[in-house]
């Protein structure tokens, strides 16, 4: 079992008693928080497959059987886009990327990128995983057609898709690809704890049981997620926070920001609703976005993710650094840590609504907990905004046009 | 000389006669465009060093002397953050990344990342470039202290900094590092065409003269940049576009979006002004952000960058793909191309203000032109908003706090 709590959710910096006029009063926040109660109860009572995932183990042997074969290769290319890629990418950031097989996530159809890919990899030592829930995603099929031709067959290929007749299942059967089921009840952007994330994680040697245990921890106590949803909606409604910035101080959480960005945008962006998710990374974006965050319009809420890393990383040699006293003899993590805390303090002094996720570690269970936190927070935010968290109707029109243009 | 025009700037999709109520009337746009005229004239008459860069060649021999030494190594690590990193990263995306030396841009002080870096690279075959305009950037100095210790001296090290006494120049002299001047008159986020971008580009074998020639082309005819500035401000003022999305359909322009994001945010985000720059990538973000863009709030303007790539990339085998008729026998670039055009059409049908950069090629001169376009557009936007495009006063407070926390 993971520790009971892998992160602390600190919300003081969103309230007027901490930050003055930029913050919420309790009267603005409490009614929204109260609204999440029945929504959460309904969610728990529902048969939503997402909520069953943390306790599932029955799907792991089939995934492990495929993963074990892939672990004997040098490289594994993962084809798929959106929810078929970002969960895996996010988890792979926890792995040792120098270890074979190396995983390569390809979520675009850039012709130049694929020219380079085909020249670089050795088909005899490369596995390919094609992930498409519907089995009909144009980009993923185009990628797969190209790689099947390049490899001369599907013997080191896996398809992950719903168990039904589709272009992808027919292709898989015709070319001898392994097949793994994508749960029809788990939408792409909510699928990281299922096969789409677990298969890459398992290939990379991560502990996927701990991942699910971390998620279970949040399911057992989703109070922070409920508070986060109420904060997002209250800050939007009462303080004009039309944008929400997620800024981890940790390179390994940079992809997490991209995963969150899809989750939030596709779940909430409908009927004219939805705040814009913004992915930032500390300390990098102190030198890019912080000027705007501190002195630009008051239209954002900030979620910083701080990892306790003051005693990590290489030591800054005291004699080399002697004229920079505040660095001399410190570890590199001390600078990262101090900068994260300084950014929080500066945002708060500038009356910008800011909450902090304090991570006491970064491992599979902490990642599972963070993922489940943000999924529940997003679902509850959708409930408060009155939109359906699980559909994405607007993107269909472009798909139809693409086919028209290609046919013409 | 590059072709006279490396891109076309198509703005119809921002106007009411194309997109209805979401778009501008000419009466909303023309007065702002007129205001850019005198600003542009004043800019041209100014002694702004940025505007001299495209014609400069005198700085190249010193840069090439350093670059030639670096080209004999296996790896080159570039230390620096913000404007000391993003320009180089953006240009390096044009290079062949499989060719030695491979460039590694490190713009963060994540202790875990540096632990991995030190284990992975061989100090005897690795060059290090430390870029800090002021010579006092805490992150860059911390990185440099660690790498100097690791390498056992500065013989394969280069410092790029203003020619004045500073921690970095003193370190460089004490440890035998090569020194290259950072022009004191060119701010970090405007420095990509100077040594900060040109040195990495030159090491990677790119044509830096073509880069500057492309920039000169835009300086000679900055009409599109003026129109872009007027559009951004008119859409903000009259249509509530508080966010500006830059979405290239091209992996090699993904970093360009990060470079733009700093340029725009730090130049405009002050005195409560500034719209939020958002970096997206096509087709990837069709599966992440497009739902929000099409059906969320009408608070964004969109700039798509489409590259004519329909005849590029691997062929999608017609017999493999026979049941997906619209892909069979096409090249992968045809899908990328069709999706870009479909997204533009769909945004416009949904009344979202959208302009298009149509690139007829992507090479050094096109990149130089795009960079100069966005720099001029940003400077003119700052003028229209009444803010100083060249300072970033708000970030100082956090730096002071960081030192306090580290001292404590």
Boltz contact constraints between the chains, C-beta under 6 A:
constraints:
  - contact:
      token1: [A, 81]
      token2: [B, 287]
      max_distance: 6.0
  - contact:
      token1: [A, 82]
      token2: [B, 287]
      max_distance: 6.0
  - contact:
      token1: [A, 82]
      token2: [B, 288]
      max_distance: 6.0
  - contact:
      token1: [A, 107]
      token2: [B, 284]
      max_distance: 6.0
  - contact:
      token1: [A, 108]
      token2: [B, 251]
      max_distance: 6.0
  - contact:
      token1: [A, 108]
      token2: [B, 283]
      max_distance: 6.0
  - contact:
      token1: [A, 108]
      token2: [B, 284]
      max_distance: 6.0
  - contact:
      token1: [A, 109]
      token2: [B, 283]
      max_distance: 6.0
  - contact:
      token1: [A, 109]
      token2: [B, 332]
      max_distance: 6.0
  - contact:
      token1: [A, 109]
      token2: [B, 335]
      max_distance: 6.0
  - contact:
      token1: [A, 109]
      token2: [B, 336]
      max_distance: 6.0
  - contact:
      token1: [A, 110]
      token2: [B, 251]
      max_distance: 6.0
  - contact:
      token1: [A, 111]
      token2: [B, 309]
      max_distance: 6.0
  - contact:
      token1: [A, 111]
      token2: [B, 312]
      max_distance: 6.0
  - contact:
      token1: [A, 111]
      token2: [B, 313]
      max_distance: 6.0
  - contact:
      token1: [A, 111]
      token2: [B, 332]
      max_distance: 6.0
  - contact:
      token1: [A, 111]
      token2: [B, 333]
      max_distance: 6.0
  - contact:
      token1: [A, 113]
      token2: [B, 251]
      max_distance: 6.0
  - contact:
      token1: [A, 114]
      token2: [B, 313]
      max_distance: 6.0
  - contact:
      token1: [A, 114]
      token2: [B, 314]
      max_distance: 6.0
  - contact:
      token1: [A, 114]
      token2: [B, 332]
      max_distance: 6.0
  - contact:
      token1: [A, 115]
      token2: [B, 313]
      max_distance: 6.0
  - contact:
      token1: [A, 139]
      token2: [B, 283]
      max_distance: 6.0
  - contact:
      token1: [A, 141]
      token2: [B, 324]
      max_distance: 6.0
  - contact:
      token1: [A, 142]
      token2: [B, 316]
      max_distance: 6.0
  - contact:
      token1: [A, 142]
      token2: [B, 327]
      max_distance: 6.0
  - contact:
      token1: [A, 142]
      token2: [B, 332]
      max_distance: 6.0
  - contact:
      token1: [A, 142]
      token2: [B, 335]
      max_distance: 6.0
  - contact:
      token1: [A, 145]
      token2: [B, 316]
      max_distance: 6.0
  - contact:
      token1: [A, 145]
      token2: [B, 317]
      max_distance: 6.0
  - contact:
      token1: [A, 145]
      token2: [B, 320]
      max_distance: 6.0
  - contact:
      token1: [A, 145]
      token2: [B, 321]
      max_distance: 6.0
  - contact:
      token1: [A, 146]
      token2: [B, 314]
      max_distance: 6.0
  - contact:
      token1: [A, 148]
      token2: [B, 320]
      max_distance: 6.0
  - contact:
      token1: [A, 149]
      token2: [B, 317]
      max_distance: 6.0
  - contact:
      token1: [A, 167]
      token2: [B, 323]
      max_distance: 6.0
  - contact:
      token1: [A, 251]
      token2: [B, 108]
      max_distance: 6.0
  - contact:
      token1: [A, 251]
      token2: [B, 110]
      max_distance: 6.0
  - contact:
      token1: [A, 251]
      token2: [B, 113]
      max_distance: 6.0
  - contact:
      token1: [A, 262]
      token2: [B, 288]
      max_distance: 6.0
  - contact:
      token1: [A, 265]
      token2: [B, 289]
      max_distance: 6.0
  - contact:
      token1: [A, 265]
      token2: [B, 292]
      max_distance: 6.0
  - contact:
      token1: [A, 266]
      token2: [B, 291]
      max_distance: 6.0
  - contact:
      token1: [A, 269]
      token2: [B, 291]
      max_distance: 6.0
  - contact:
      token1: [A, 269]
      token2: [B, 292]
      max_distance: 6.0
  - contact:
      token1: [A, 269]
      token2: [B, 295]
      max_distance: 6.0
  - contact:
      token1: [A, 269]
      token2: [B, 296]
      max_distance: 6.0
  - contact:
      token1: [A, 270]
      token2: [B, 295]
      max_distance: 6.0
  - contact:
      token1: [A, 272]
      token2: [B, 297]
      max_distance: 6.0
  - contact:
      token1: [A, 274]
      token2: [B, 292]
      max_distance: 6.0
  - contact:
      token1: [A, 274]
      token2: [B, 296]
      max_distance: 6.0
  - contact:
      token1: [A, 283]
      token2: [B, 108]
      max_distance: 6.0
  - contact:
      token1: [A, 283]
      token2: [B, 109]
      max_distance: 6.0
  - contact:
      token1: [A, 283]
      token2: [B, 139]
      max_distance: 6.0
  - contact:
      token1: [A, 284]
      token2: [B, 107]
      max_distance: 6.0
  - contact:
      token1: [A, 284]
      token2: [B, 108]
      max_distance: 6.0
  - contact:
      token1: [A, 287]
      token2: [B, 81]
      max_distance: 6.0
  - contact:
      token1: [A, 287]
      token2: [B, 82]
      max_distance: 6.0
  - contact:
      token1: [A, 288]
      token2: [B, 82]
      max_distance: 6.0
  - contact:
      token1: [A, 288]
      token2: [B, 262]
      max_distance: 6.0
  - contact:
      token1: [A, 289]
      token2: [B, 265]
      max_distance: 6.0
  - contact:
      token1: [A, 290]
      token2: [B, 395]
      max_distance: 6.0
  - contact:
      token1: [A, 291]
      token2: [B, 266]
      max_distance: 6.0
  - contact:
      token1: [A, 291]
      token2: [B, 269]
      max_distance: 6.0
  - contact:
      token1: [A, 291]
      token2: [B, 392]
      max_distance: 6.0
  - contact:
      token1: [A, 291]
      token2: [B, 394]
      max_distance: 6.0
  - contact:
      token1: [A, 291]
      token2: [B, 395]
      max_distance: 6.0
  - contact:
      token1: [A, 292]
      token2: [B, 265]
      max_distance: 6.0
  - contact:
      token1: [A, 292]
      token2: [B, 269]
      max_distance: 6.0
  - contact:
      token1: [A, 292]
      token2: [B, 274]
      max_distance: 6.0
  - contact:
      token1: [A, 294]
      token2: [B, 394]
      max_distance: 6.0
  - contact:
      token1: [A, 295]
      token2: [B, 269]
      max_distance: 6.0
  - contact:
      token1: [A, 295]
      token2: [B, 270]
      max_distance: 6.0
  - contact:
      token1: [A, 295]
      token2: [B, 394]
      max_distance: 6.0
  - contact:
      token1: [A, 296]
      token2: [B, 269]
      max_distance: 6.0
  - contact:
      token1: [A, 296]
      token2: [B, 274]
      max_distance: 6.0
  - contact:
      token1: [A, 297]
      token2: [B, 272]
      max_distance: 6.0
  - contact:
      token1: [A, 309]
      token2: [B, 111]
      max_distance: 6.0
  - contact:
      token1: [A, 312]
      token2: [B, 111]
      max_distance: 6.0
  - contact:
      token1: [A, 313]
      token2: [B, 111]
      max_distance: 6.0
  - contact:
      token1: [A, 313]
      token2: [B, 114]
      max_distance: 6.0
  - contact:
      token1: [A, 313]
      token2: [B, 115]
      max_distance: 6.0
  - contact:
      token1: [A, 314]
      token2: [B, 114]
      max_distance: 6.0
  - contact:
      token1: [A, 314]
      token2: [B, 146]
      max_distance: 6.0
  - contact:
      token1: [A, 316]
      token2: [B, 142]
      max_distance: 6.0
  - contact:
      token1: [A, 316]
      token2: [B, 145]
      max_distance: 6.0
  - contact:
      token1: [A, 317]
      token2: [B, 145]
      max_distance: 6.0
  - contact:
      token1: [A, 317]
      token2: [B, 149]
      max_distance: 6.0
  - contact:
      token1: [A, 320]
      token2: [B, 145]
      max_distance: 6.0
  - contact:
      token1: [A, 320]
      token2: [B, 148]
      max_distance: 6.0
  - contact:
      token1: [A, 321]
      token2: [B, 145]
      max_distance: 6.0
  - contact:
      token1: [A, 324]
      token2: [B, 141]
      max_distance: 6.0
  - contact:
      token1: [A, 326]
      token2: [B, 403]
      max_distance: 6.0
  - contact:
      token1: [A, 326]
      token2: [B, 406]
      max_distance: 6.0
  - contact:
      token1: [A, 326]
      token2: [B, 407]
      max_distance: 6.0
  - contact:
      token1: [A, 327]
      token2: [B, 142]
      max_distance: 6.0
  - contact:
      token1: [A, 332]
      token2: [B, 109]
      max_distance: 6.0
  - contact:
      token1: [A, 332]
      token2: [B, 111]
      max_distance: 6.0
  - contact:
      token1: [A, 332]
      token2: [B, 114]
      max_distance: 6.0
  - contact:
      token1: [A, 332]
      token2: [B, 142]
      max_distance: 6.0
  - contact:
      token1: [A, 333]
      token2: [B, 111]
      max_distance: 6.0
  - contact:
      token1: [A, 335]
      token2: [B, 109]
      max_distance: 6.0
  - contact:
      token1: [A, 335]
      token2: [B, 142]
      max_distance: 6.0
  - contact:
      token1: [A, 336]
      token2: [B, 109]
      max_distance: 6.0
  - contact:
      token1: [A, 338]
      token2: [B, 402]
      max_distance: 6.0
  - contact:
      token1: [A, 338]
      token2: [B, 405]
      max_distance: 6.0
  - contact:
      token1: [A, 338]
      token2: [B, 406]
      max_distance: 6.0
  - contact:
      token1: [A, 339]
      token2: [B, 402]
      max_distance: 6.0
  - contact:
      token1: [A, 341]
      token2: [B, 405]
      max_distance: 6.0
  - contact:
      token1: [A, 342]
      token2: [B, 398]
      max_distance: 6.0
  - contact:
      token1: [A, 342]
      token2: [B, 401]
      max_distance: 6.0
  - contact:
      token1: [A, 342]
      token2: [B, 402]
      max_distance: 6.0
  - contact:
      token1: [A, 342]
      token2: [B, 405]
      max_distance: 6.0
  - contact:
      token1: [A, 343]
      token2: [B, 398]
      max_distance: 6.0
  - contact:
      token1: [A, 345]
      token2: [B, 401]
      max_distance: 6.0
  - contact:
      token1: [A, 346]
      token2: [B, 397]
      max_distance: 6.0
  - contact:
      token1: [A, 346]
      token2: [B, 398]
      max_distance: 6.0
  - contact:
      token1: [A, 392]
      token2: [B, 291]
      max_distance: 6.0
  - contact:
      token1: [A, 394]
      token2: [B, 291]
      max_distance: 6.0
  - contact:
      token1: [A, 394]
      token2: [B, 294]
      max_distance: 6.0
  - contact:
      token1: [A, 394]
      token2: [B, 295]
      max_distance: 6.0
  - contact:
      token1: [A, 395]
      token2: [B, 290]
      max_distance: 6.0
  - contact:
      token1: [A, 395]
      token2: [B, 291]
      max_distance: 6.0
  - contact:
      token1: [A, 397]
      token2: [B, 346]
      max_distance: 6.0
  - contact:
      token1: [A, 398]
      token2: [B, 342]
      max_distance: 6.0
  - contact:
      token1: [A, 398]
      token2: [B, 343]
      max_distance: 6.0
  - contact:
      token1: [A, 398]
      token2: [B, 346]
      max_distance: 6.0
  - contact:
      token1: [A, 401]
      token2: [B, 342]
      max_distance: 6.0
  - contact:
      token1: [A, 401]
      token2: [B, 345]
      max_distance: 6.0
  - contact:
      token1: [A, 402]
      token2: [B, 338]
      max_distance: 6.0
  - contact:
      token1: [A, 402]
      token2: [B, 339]
      max_distance: 6.0
  - contact:
      token1: [A, 402]
      token2: [B, 342]
      max_distance: 6.0
  - contact:
      token1: [A, 403]
      token2: [B, 326]
      max_distance: 6.0
  - contact:
      token1: [A, 405]
      token2: [B, 338]
      max_distance: 6.0
  - contact:
      token1: [A, 405]
      token2: [B, 341]
      max_distance: 6.0
  - contact:
      token1: [A, 406]
      token2: [B, 326]
      max_distance: 6.0
  - contact:
      token1: [A, 406]
      token2: [B, 338]
      max_distance: 6.0
  - contact:
      token1: [A, 407]
      token2: [B, 326]
      max_distance: 6.0
